[in-house]
Amino acid sequence: MQSLGYANEGLGAHTNNLYQVMIKQFYLALGNRPEARKYDHLRDVLSHYEELAMEGTRQCVENDFPGKFEWTSNNTLDYSSDKTIQSLRDVAMEIMHTALEHIRKEL
């Protein structure tokens, strides 16, 4: 089960408070489940930040998670912002619980 491997990597990231890695790994663990769609744009921001200024992904993240993140002038997440750090933590914990719940049901 590939989703179990992704979840295991996400749990490893959790022990080191690597929230961005957690979000990416648990997103992969969710696979093509409908619950993963909520995180599509945030995952894109975390993985492909160089390409975002032209794609409108920032606005999509704002639509999905209104007011949760602060941004730089280059339309990338402001990783030095306490608000962004806390929001990444909250989202990471949320997606972790969602993914682990689905994996438990499959086992």
C-alpha positions as CSV (number, residue, x, y, z in Angstrom):
1,M,0.0,0.0,0.0
2,Q,1.8,3.1,-1.3
3,S,-0.3,5.5,0.8
4,L,1.1,3.9,3.9
5,G,4.7,4.7,2.8
6,Y,3.7,8.3,2.2
7,A,2.0,8.5,5.6
8,N,5.1,7.0,7.3
9,E,7.2,9.8,5.7
10,G,4.7,12.3,6.9
11,L,4.9,10.9,10.4
12,G,8.6,11.2,10.3
13,A,8.2,14.9,9.3
14,H,5.8,15.3,12.2
15,T,8.4,14.4,14.7
16,N,10.6,17.2,13.4
17,N,7.8,19.8,13.0
18,L,8.3,19.9,9.2
19,Y,4.8,21.0,8.4
20,Q,5.4,21.6,4.7
21,V,6.7,18.1,4.3
22,M,3.8,16.7,6.3
23,I,1.3,18.4,4.1
24,K,3.0,17.1,0.9
25,Q,3.4,13.6,2.2
26,F,-0.1,13.2,3.6
27,Y,-1.5,14.8,0.5
28,L,0.2,12.0,-1.5
29,A,-1.2,9.5,1.1
30,L,-4.7,10.6,0.4
31,G,-4.1,10.0,-3.3
32,N,-7.1,10.7,-5.5
33,R,-9.7,10.7,-2.7
34,P,-12.1,13.7,-2.8
35,E,-10.7,14.9,0.5
36,A,-7.4,15.6,-1.1
37,R,-8.9,18.3,-3.4
38,K,-9.1,20.8,-0.6
39,Y,-5.3,20.8,-0.4
40,D,-4.5,20.8,-4.2
41,H,-3.6,24.5,-4.4
42,L,-1.7,24.6,-1.1
43,R,0.3,21.6,-2.1
44,D,1.1,23.4,-5.4
45,V,2.3,26.4,-3.5
46,L,4.5,24.3,-1.3
47,S,6.0,22.3,-4.2
48,H,6.1,24.7,-7.2
49,Y,6.4,28.1,-5.7
50,E,8.5,29.6,-8.5
51,E,5.7,29.2,-11.0
52,L,2.9,30.6,-9.0
53,A,3.0,34.3,-9.7
54,M,1.3,33.9,-13.1
55,E,-1.0,31.0,-12.4
56,G,-3.3,32.6,-9.8
57,T,-2.6,29.8,-7.3
58,R,-2.2,32.3,-4.5
59,Q,-5.9,33.3,-4.9
60,C,-6.9,29.7,-5.0
61,V,-5.1,29.1,-1.7
62,E,-6.8,32.2,-0.3
63,N,-10.2,30.8,-1.4
64,D,-9.5,27.4,0.2
65,F,-8.0,28.8,3.4
66,P,-9.2,32.4,3.8
67,G,-7.0,34.7,5.8
68,K,-4.7,31.9,7.0
69,F,-1.5,32.8,5.2
70,E,0.8,35.8,4.7
71,W,2.5,36.3,1.4
72,T,5.7,38.0,0.1
73,S,5.8,40.5,-2.7
74,N,6.7,37.6,-5.1
75,N,3.5,35.7,-4.3
76,T,5.2,33.1,-2.3
77,L,4.2,32.1,1.3
78,D,6.0,34.2,3.9
79,Y,7.6,31.4,5.8
80,S,9.0,33.8,8.4
81,S,5.4,34.9,9.4
82,D,4.1,33.5,12.7
83,K,0.6,33.5,11.1
84,T,1.9,31.3,8.2
85,I,3.8,29.0,10.4
86,Q,0.8,28.4,12.7
87,S,-1.5,27.9,9.7
88,L,0.9,25.4,8.1
89,R,1.0,23.5,11.5
90,D,-2.8,23.5,11.7
91,V,-3.3,22.3,8.1
92,A,-0.6,19.7,8.5
93,M,-2.3,18.3,11.6
94,E,-5.7,18.4,9.8
95,I,-4.5,16.5,6.7
96,M,-2.5,14.1,8.8
97,H,-5.7,13.1,10.7
98,T,-7.7,12.8,7.5
99,A,-5.1,10.6,5.8
100,L,-4.5,8.4,8.8
101,E,-8.3,7.9,9.2
102,H,-8.5,6.7,5.6
103,I,-5.5,4.4,6.0
104,R,-6.9,2.8,9.2
105,K,-10.2,2.0,7.3
106,E,-8.2,0.3,4.6
107,L,-6.1,-1.9,6.9
